[in-house]
Amino acid sequence: MNSPEIPKTDSIREMARFWDAHDLTDFEDQLEEVAEPVFEHETPLKIHLPPREAETVEEIARSRGVGPADLIRQWVLERIQAS
């Protein structure tokens, strides 16, 4: 019987679901040692805004169908790419 292949994904949740349902010893022939980290974690940043500015960001985000953090992230990435 052929065992399934280890998923090629960067989703920690998907990998966790896979390994919850499988045994590592069934995949020894597919394993390889890596020297670098496989998953990169985002670095959270905290910003402080006056209430009126925070409300404006929330309104703009809501009108675009995204959360305020996603909107701010998009703005930051746009500025980084422009510089």
C-alpha positions in Angstrom: 0.0 0.0 0.0 1.4 3.4 -0.9 1.5 6.0 1.8 0.4 9.6 1.0 3.1 12.2 0.5 3.8 14.8 3.1 2.0 18.0 2.1 4.1 20.7 0.5 2.6 23.7 2.3 3.6 26.6 4.5 0.4 26.3 6.6 1.2 25.3 10.1 -2.5 24.4 10.6 -2.5 22.1 7.5 0.7 20.4 8.7 -0.7 19.9 12.2 -3.9 18.3 10.8 -1.8 16.0 8.6 0.5 14.9 11.4 -2.5 14.4 13.8 -3.7 11.8 11.3 -0.4 10.2 10.3 2.6 8.6 12.0 6.1 10.0 11.3 7.6 6.6 11.0 5.5 6.0 7.9 7.3 8.8 6.0 11.0 8.2 7.0 11.9 7.9 3.3 10.5 11.4 2.6 12.1 13.2 5.4 15.2 15.4 5.1 17.1 17.5 7.6 17.1 21.2 7.1 19.5 23.8 8.7 17.3 26.8 8.3 13.9 27.6 9.9 11.0 26.3 7.8 8.3 28.7 9.0 8.7 32.4 9.4 6.7 34.1 12.0 5.3 37.6 11.6 6.5 40.3 14.0 3.5 42.1 15.6 3.8 45.8 15.9 1.6 47.9 18.1 0.6 51.4 17.1 -1.3 54.0 19.0 -3.8 56.3 17.3 -6.1 58.9 18.7 -9.7 57.6 18.9 -10.9 59.7 15.9 -8.1 58.4 13.7 -8.7 54.8 14.8 -12.4 55.2 14.0 -11.5 56.5 10.5 -9.2 53.6 9.9 -12.0 51.2 11.0 -14.5 52.9 8.7 -12.1 52.7 5.7 -11.3 49.1 6.4 -15.0 48.2 6.8 -15.8 49.9 3.5 -13.1 47.8 1.8 -14.2 44.6 3.4 -11.0 44.1 5.4 -10.0 44.4 9.0 -8.2 47.4 10.3 -4.9 45.5 10.8 -5.1 44.2 7.2 -5.7 47.7 5.9 -2.8 49.2 7.9 -0.5 46.3 6.8 -1.5 47.1 3.1 -0.7 50.8 3.6 2.7 50.0 5.1 3.6 47.5 2.3 2.6 50.1 -0.3 4.9 52.7 1.4 7.8 50.2 1.6 7.4 49.3 -2.1 7.3 52.9 -3.1 10.5 53.8 -1.3 
